[in-house]
């Protein structure tokens, strides 16, 4: 009986081995753990922020292995490495070190696979595979230039989207890179203002700018252009002016996009109103376009609120009321300013402002910053951009808020969230912040602290530069110098990126490029704010709404 324990151990040992030809005993090879640098990597997982120089991968086995029988073909690293690596075992013969022969690429994804099969004098019965992503390279990708020159460079490169890539027939702004005949009314409003910046910054001459702007205005004024009680559709065909449905029932007037377009048109009017005879004719046409918008009709049977959509096919089926707080303050301002179809202050108070009910007024504190308006944490940053490309927030206030304080607080909260980074996304920092509407992997979303997908959009921080000049400049430098090889292109900064998944958009969107060039200019010179705010109709509308603006 005393031999039974020894027999039992021998039996277990036999079970964990098998005989091959020539009666050689082959045992199972078990991997205990793998570390990439100092990071433990479970099988099937992903690890981020890995060193791209002198990378050390350590594979720990359960017991000693036969180091003379290591099969390199069974361990490979996809992404261009394959088996081009050094390997060595430590003295215990239980740890294998893997080091790529050449440095890896920064901000790149690789997969290590330790395949099943005969290896190390045994059989590896369980494949081990994981993804590792290398860290970013902080070395500047472009020569360092003065900040003022960098701002000009960003404006000039972004301007090309609205100038070089404009629709060849109408001159209107394409919805996004690659959208062909699909132009956007709101994005075209941003593009009109971008052309004024181009003139002032001498990217083009005044004559060139006027010629393009006149083409756009005359196209919009053609009788065959689809308009819906004076409002334009969200998307239209840049050759014909016919509506292109934005969604199934959104094939009619879009009052918010129309307001963004009118904001741009009225700014152009004020810029050229004292010009030559031809320029003044263009300004008269702009006024006719503005006066043709039946703002009050979009109250839908005289309700004390404006509606976003109306379609001749579906009527009011979209049923989307325009209520604050969001990007649409300019809608109510321009509606109240209309000399032909104005709304009353009652519509503003009851419809837009909800009579102060949440989510109009907030006044809660986030990161020790009080937020006057909006949903918790403020929402996506375009709320503080789109209405304020022309509408000057510096001295703007009413019974609900001081709008400069609102936009500063909103931006600071958005940035503080990214710096705090509660969801631990890769790359979020004081250098890399800004959540707003943008492309994401496989789609599009309005990113915010309450809808965080790990995606940073350069337009968010850069377009906030009037509100957070130092913090936005810090982010802009990071985007250009550190990430420029990934996100800087023919039309400025590409739309968005995710440093956790190492996804980088190839897209440019009109509604994201526009605020970059326009808000940088407002920060530098106040050009668009000063120009738009001279419009007498706008002043009358602000007075109607009891909004202080001086």
C-alpha positions in Angstrom: 0.0 0.0 0.0 2.9 2.4 0.7 3.7 2.4 -3.1 0.2 3.7 -4.1 1.0 7.4 -3.8 4.0 7.1 -6.1 2.0 5.1 -8.6 -0.7 7.7 -8.6 1.8 10.5 -9.3 3.3 8.5 -12.1 -0.2 8.0 -13.5 -0.9 11.8 -13.5 2.4 12.4 -15.2 1.6 9.9 -17.8 -1.8 11.6 -18.5 -0.1 15.0 -19.1 2.3 13.5 -21.6 2.0 11.4 -24.8 4.3 9.1 -26.8 5.3 10.0 -30.3 7.5 8.0 -32.6 10.6 6.4 -31.1 8.8 6.3 -27.7 9.8 10.0 -27.0 7.6 11.4 -24.3 6.0 14.8 -25.3 4.5 16.9 -22.6 1.9 19.7 -22.8 3.3 23.3 -22.8 1.3 25.6 -20.6 1.6 29.4 -20.7 1.1 31.0 -17.3 1.2 34.6 -18.3 2.4 37.1 -20.8 3.6 40.7 -20.1 4.2 43.4 -22.6 6.7 45.7 -21.0 5.2 45.7 -17.5 1.6 45.2 -18.5 0.0 41.8 -18.0 -2.0 40.8 -21.0 -4.7 38.1 -20.7 -5.4 35.8 -23.6 -7.7 37.5 -26.1 -7.3 41.0 -24.7 -6.0 44.3 -25.9 -3.3 46.5 -24.2 -2.8 50.2 -25.1 0.1 52.6 -24.7 2.9 50.1 -25.4 6.5 51.3 -26.0 7.5 51.2 -29.7 11.2 51.3 -29.0 13.0 48.4 -27.2 9.8 46.5 -26.6 10.1 43.6 -24.3 7.5 40.8 -24.4 7.9 38.2 -21.6 6.2 34.8 -21.9 6.1 32.8 -18.6 5.6 29.0 -18.9 4.3 26.8 -16.1 7.4 24.7 -16.1 10.8 24.4 -17.9 10.7 24.1 -21.6 13.2 22.7 -24.2 14.8 26.0 -25.3 16.5 24.2 -28.2 13.2 23.3 -29.8 11.6 26.7 -30.1 9.6 27.0 -33.4 9.6 30.6 -34.5 7.0 29.8 -37.1 4.5 29.2 -34.2 5.0 32.7 -32.7 4.5 35.7 -34.9 3.5 39.3 -34.6 1.2 40.7 -37.3 1.5 44.3 -38.5 4.8 43.9 -40.3 6.9 42.1 -37.8 6.0 38.5 -38.4 9.0 36.5 -37.0 11.5 39.4 -37.3 12.3 39.4 -33.6 15.1 38.4 -31.2 14.3 35.8 -28.6 16.1 34.5 -25.6 15.3 32.4 -22.5 16.3 33.2 -19.0 18.3 30.8 -16.9 15.3 29.1 -15.4 14.1 28.1 -19.0 10.6 29.1 -17.9 10.6 32.7 -19.4 11.0 33.6 -23.0 11.8 37.2 -24.0 10.7 38.6 -27.4 12.1 41.8 -28.8 11.3 43.1 -32.4 14.5 43.6 -34.5 13.3 47.0 -35.6 11.4 49.6 -33.7 7.7 49.5 -34.1 5.6 52.3 -35.5 4.0 54.7 -32.9 0.2 54.7 -32.7 0.0 51.4 -34.5 -1.8 48.2 -33.7 -0.2 44.7 -33.7 -1.3 41.2 -32.8 0.9 38.6 -31.2 -0.1 35.0 -31.8 1.5 32.0 -30.1 0.0 29.2 -32.1 -1.0 25.7 -31.1 1.1 22.7 -32.0 4.5 21.2 -31.4 7.0 23.6 -29.8 9.6 23.8 -27.0 9.8 20.1 -26.7 6.1 19.7 -26.1 2.7 20.5 -27.4 1.2 24.0 -26.9 -2.5 23.0 -26.7 -4.0 26.5 -26.3 -3.3 29.3 -28.7 -2.5 32.6 -27.0 -3.3 35.8 -28.9 -3.7 39.4 -28.0 -3.6 42.9 -29.5 -1.2 45.6 -28.4 -1.2 49.2 -29.5 1.9 51.4 -29.4 2.0 54.8 -27.7 2.2 58.1 -29.6 5.4 59.7 -30.5 5.8 63.2 -28.9 8.4 64.3 -31.4 7.0 67.2 -33.5 5.9 66.1 -36.9 6.2 69.6 -38.4 8.6 72.6 -37.7 7.7 74.7 -34.7 6.3 78.1 -35.7 4.9 81.0 -33.7 1.4 80.5 -32.5 0.1 83.4 -34.5 1.5 81.8 -37.7 0.0 78.5 -36.7 -3.4 80.0 -36.4 -3.1 81.5 -39.8 -1.9 78.2 -41.2 -4.9 76.3 -39.7 -7.3 78.9 -41.1 -5.7 78.9 -44.5 -5.7 75.1 -44.8 -9.3 74.8 -43.5 -10.4 77.6 -45.9 -9.5 75.3 -48.8 -12.4 73.1 -47.9 -14.8 76.0 -48.6 -12.9 77.4 -51.6 -11.2 74.6 -53.5 -13.8 71.9 -52.6 -16.9 74.0 -53.0 -19.5 72.7 -55.4 -18.4 73.7 -58.9 -21.9 74.9 -60.1 -23.5 76.6 -57.1 -20.4 77.4 -55.0 -22.2 76.0 -52.0 -20.4 73.9 -49.4 -20.5 70.1 -49.8 -21.8 68.2 -46.8 -18.6 66.3 -46.4 -15.6 65.2 -48.4 -16.8 62.8 -51.1 -20.5 63.9 -51.0 -20.6 64.9 -54.6 -23.7 66.9 -55.4 -24.9 66.9 -51.8 -24.5 70.4 -50.4 -25.6 71.5 -46.9 -27.5 74.7 -46.2 -26.2 75.2 -42.7 -22.6 74.3 -43.6 -22.9 76.7 -46.6 -23.7 79.5 -44.1 -20.5 78.7 -42.3 -18.7 78.6 -45.7 -20.0 82.1 -46.6 -18.4 83.4 -43.4 -15.2 81.5 -44.1 -14.9 83.3 -47.4 -15.0 86.7 -45.6 -12.2 85.4 -43.4 -10.3 84.4 -46.5 -10.7 87.9 -47.9 -9.5 89.6 -44.6 -6.6 87.1 -44.3 -5.7 87.7 -48.0 -6.0 84.1 -48.9 -8.1 85.5 -51.8 -8.8 89.0 -53.0 -12.0 90.9 -52.3 -12.9 90.5 -56.0 -12.4 86.8 -56.0 -14.5 86.5 -52.8 -17.3 88.6 -54.2 -17.4 86.6 -57.4 -17.9 83.4 -55.5 -20.4 84.9 -53.0 -22.4 86.4 -55.8 -22.6 83.0 -57.6 -23.9 81.5 -54.4 -26.5 84.2 -53.7 -27.8 84.2 -57.3 -28.0 80.4 -57.2 -30.1 80.5 -54.0 -32.4 83.1 -55.5 -33.3 81.0 -58.6 -37.0 80.3 -58.8 -36.4 76.6 -59.3 -34.6 76.2 -56.0 -36.7 74.2 -53.5 -37.9 76.4 -50.6 -40.6 75.6 -48.1 -42.4 78.7 -46.9 -39.1 80.4 -47.5 -36.9 77.9 -45.6 -34.3 75.8 -47.3 -33.8 72.0 -46.9 -31.0 70.5 -44.8 -29.5 69.0 -48.0 -29.9 70.1 -51.5 -28.4 69.3 -54.9 -25.6 71.7 -55.7 -26.3 71.6 -59.4 -30.1 71.8 -59.4 -31.1 73.2 -56.0 -33.6 70.4 -55.5 -34.1 68.9 -52.1 -32.1 65.8 -51.1 -33.9 64.1 -48.2 -31.8 64.1 -45.0 -33.9 61.3 -43.7 -37.2 59.5 -44.6 -39.5 62.3 -43.7 -37.0 65.2 -43.7 -37.5 66.2 -47.3 -38.7 69.8 -46.7 -37.8 72.9 -44.8 -35.2 72.8 -42.0 -35.5 76.0 -40.0 -32.3 75.4 -38.0 -30.2 74.9 -41.0 -31.9 77.8 -42.7 -31.0 80.0 -39.7 -27.3 79.0 -40.0 -27.5 79.9 -43.7 -29.1 83.2 -43.0 -26.6 84.0 -40.3 -23.9 83.7 -43.0 -25.8 85.6 -45.7 -26.6 88.5 -43.4 -22.9 88.7 -42.4 -22.0 88.8 -46.1 -24.6 91.6 -46.6 -23.1 93.7 -43.8 -19.6 93.2 -45.1 -20.4 94.4 -48.7 -23.3 96.8 -48.0 -21.2 99.9 -48.6 -19.5 98.5 -51.7 -19.9 99.1 -55.4 -23.2 98.9 -57.3 -22.8 95.2 -58.1 -22.0 94.4 -54.5 -25.0 96.3 -53.3 -27.3 94.4 -55.7 -26.0 91.2 -54.1 -26.8 92.6 -50.7 -30.4 93.5 -51.8 -30.8 89.9 -53.0 -29.6 88.6 -49.6 -32.2 90.8 -47.9 -34.9 89.3 -50.2 -33.9 85.8 -49.3 -34.0 86.6 -45.6 -37.4 88.3 -45.8 -38.7 85.3 -47.7 -38.3 83.0 -44.8 -41.7 82.6 -43.1 -40.4 82.2 -39.6 -43.8 82.6 -37.9 -45.4 80.0 -40.1 -43.1 77.5 -38.5 -45.1 78.0 -35.3 -47.5 75.3 -36.6 -50.9 76.8 -36.1 -49.6 79.7 -34.0 -48.2 77.7 -31.1 -45.8 79.5 -28.9 -42.8 77.5 -30.2 -41.0 77.1 -33.5 -40.8 73.7 -35.2 -37.7 72.4 -36.9 -39.1 70.7 -40.0 -42.0 70.9 -42.4 -42.5 68.9 -45.5 -45.1 69.1 -48.3 -45.2 65.3 -48.3 -45.4 64.7 -44.5 -46.5 68.0 -43.1 -45.4 68.3 -39.4 -44.8 64.6 -38.9 -41.3 65.1 -37.8 -42.8 67.0 -34.8 -39.5 68.3 -33.5 -39.9 71.5 -31.5 -36.9 73.8 -31.3 -36.4 74.2 -27.6 -33.3 75.3 -25.6 -30.7 74.8 -24.5 -28.8 73.7 -27.6 -27.2 75.1 -30.8 -30.4 76.9 -32.0 -30.5 80.3 -30.3 -29.8 81.9 -33.6 -33.1 80.6 -35.0 -35.2 82.5 -32.5 -33.0 85.6 -32.8 -33.4 85.7 -36.6 -37.1 84.9 -36.4 -37.6 87.8 -34.0 -35.5 90.0 -36.3 -37.5 89.3 -39.4 -39.1 92.4 -40.9 -41.7 90.2 -42.7 -42.6 87.1 -40.6 -41.4 87.9 -37.0 -42.1 86.0 -33.9 -42.9 87.6 -30.5 -41.1 87.4 -27.2 -43.8 85.1 -26.0 -42.7 82.5 -28.5 -39.1 82.9 -27.3 -40.0 82.6 -23.7 -42.4 79.8 -23.9 -40.9 77.9 -26.8 -37.1 78.3 -26.7 -36.6 79.2 -23.1 -39.2 76.9 -21.6 -39.9 79.8 -19.2 -36.7 78.8 -17.5 -37.5 75.1 -16.9 -34.7 72.5 -17.2 -32.9 71.9 -19.5 -32.9 75.6 -20.3 -31.7 76.8 -16.9 -29.4 74.5 -15.0 -27.1 76.3 -12.6 -25.7 73.1 -11.1 -21.9 72.8 -10.6 -19.7 70.4 -12.4 -15.9 70.2 -11.6 -16.5 73.3 -9.4 -17.8 75.2 -12.5 -21.4 76.5 -12.4 -23.3 75.8 -15.7 -26.0 78.4 -16.3 -27.9 76.6 -19.1 -28.4 73.2 -20.6 -28.4 69.6 -19.7 -25.9 68.3 -17.1 -22.3 68.7 -18.2 -23.4 71.0 -21.0 -23.8 68.7 -24.0 -21.6 68.7 -27.1 -19.4 71.7 -27.7 -21.1 72.7 -30.9 -23.8 74.2 -28.7 -21.4 77.0 -28.0 -20.2 77.4 -31.6 -22.9 77.3 -34.3 -25.1 80.2 -33.1 -22.1 82.2 -32.1 -20.2 82.4 -35.4 -22.0 85.7 -36.0 -24.0 86.3 -32.8 -21.5 88.0 -30.5 -21.6 86.4 -27.0 -19.2 88.8 -25.4 -21.8 91.2 -24.1 -24.9 89.1 -24.7 -27.3 88.5 -21.8 -31.0 88.3 -21.0 -33.1 87.1 -18.1 -31.9 83.5 -18.5 -28.1 83.9 -18.8 -25.0 85.8 -19.6 -24.1 84.0 -22.8 -20.4 84.6 -22.5 -20.4 83.0 -19.1 -22.4 80.2 -20.4 -20.1 79.4 -23.3 -16.9 79.7 -21.1 -18.4 77.4 -18.4 -19.6 74.9 -21.0 -16.2 74.7 -22.6 -14.3 74.4 -19.3 -16.6 71.6 -18.1 -16.1 69.7 -21.3 -12.4 70.0 -21.0 -12.4 69.2 -17.3 -14.3 66.0 -18.0 -11.7 65.0 -20.6 -8.8 65.7 -18.2 -10.5 63.7 -15.4 -11.3 61.0 -18.0 -13.6 58.9 -15.9 -13.9 56.2 -18.5 -10.1 55.9 -18.9 -9.9 56.4 -22.6 -6.4 56.5 -24.0 -5.0 59.9 -24.7 -7.5 62.2 -23.0 -5.5 64.9 -21.3 -5.1 68.7 -21.0 -3.4 68.5 -24.4 -6.1 66.3 -26.0 -9.7 67.2 -25.3 -13.0 68.2 -26.9 -16.2 66.3 -27.3 -18.7 67.4 -29.9 -20.7 66.0 -32.9 -18.4 64.2 -35.3 -17.8 61.0 -37.2 -17.0 58.0 -35.1 -16.0 54.5 -36.1 -18.8 53.2 -38.2 -21.1 56.2 -37.8 -21.7 59.6 -36.4 -22.7 60.9 -33.0 -22.9 64.0 -30.8 -20.2 63.2 -28.3 -20.4 64.8 -24.8 -19.5 63.9 -21.2 -22.8 61.9 -21.1 -22.2 60.3 -24.5 -18.5 59.6 -24.5 -17.3 57.2 -27.2 -13.6 57.8 -26.7 -13.5 60.1 -29.8 -11.9 63.5 -29.8 -12.8 66.0 -32.6 -10.3 68.8 -33.2 -13.1 71.2 -34.0 -14.3 71.0 -30.4 -11.3 72.5 -28.7 -10.1 74.7 -31.6 -13.5 76.3 -32.2 -13.7 77.1 -28.5 -10.6 79.3 -28.6 -12.5 82.5 -27.9 -13.7 81.0 -24.6 -10.5 79.1 -23.5 -7.7 80.7 -25.5 -4.7 79.1 -23.6 -6.3 75.7 -23.3 -7.5 75.6 -26.9 -4.1 76.7 -28.1 -2.5 73.9 -26.1 -4.8 71.4 -27.8 -4.2 72.9 -31.2 -0.5 72.5 -30.8 -0.9 68.9 -29.8 -3.2 68.1 -32.7 -0.8 69.7 -35.2 2.7 68.9 -33.9 2.1 65.6 -32.2 -0.7 64.0 -34.2 -0.2 65.9 -37.4 1.0 62.9 -39.3 -2.3 61.2 -38.6 -4.9 64.0 -38.7 -3.6 66.9 -40.7 -4.5 66.9 -44.4 -5.4 68.8 -47.5 -8.3 70.7 -45.8 -6.9 71.1 -42.3 -7.7 68.8 -39.5 -9.6 65.6 -40.3 -12.8 65.2 -38.4 -12.0 63.0 -35.4 -9.8 60.3 -33.9 -9.8 57.7 -31.1 -6.5 57.0 -29.4 -7.9 54.0 -27.6 -8.7 52.0 -30.8 -6.2 54.0 -33.0 -8.9 55.0 -35.4 -8.4 58.2 -37.4 -11.1 59.6 -39.6 -10.3 60.4 -43.2 -13.3 62.7 -43.4 -13.9 66.4 -43.4 -17.4 67.7 -42.5 -18.6 71.2 -43.4 -20.2 71.8 -40.0 -17.0 70.9 -38.2 -14.5 72.7 -40.5 -16.6 75.9 -40.6 -16.4 76.7 -36.9 -12.6 76.2 -36.9 -11.8 79.0 -39.3 -14.7 81.3 -38.1 -14.1 81.0 -34.4 -10.4 81.4 -34.7 -11.1 84.7 -36.5 -13.5 85.8 -33.9 -10.8 85.2 -31.3 -8.2 87.0 -33.3 -10.1 90.0 -34.6 -13.8 89.7 -33.8 -14.5 90.1 -37.5 -17.6 88.0 -37.9 -19.1 89.1 -34.6 -18.5 92.8 -35.3 -19.9 92.5 -38.8 -23.0 90.4 -38.1 -24.0 92.5 -35.1 -24.2 95.7 -37.2 -27.3 94.4 -38.9 -30.3 96.6 -38.0 -32.8 93.8 -38.3 -30.8 91.7 -35.9 -30.6 94.6 -33.4 -34.3 95.0 -33.6 -34.8 91.3 -33.0 -32.5 91.3 -30.0 -34.4 94.3 -28.6 -37.7 92.5 -29.1 -36.4 89.6 -27.1 -35.0 91.8 -24.4 -31.5 90.5 -25.1 -28.8 92.9 -24.1 -26.0 93.0 -26.7 -23.8 96.1 -26.0 
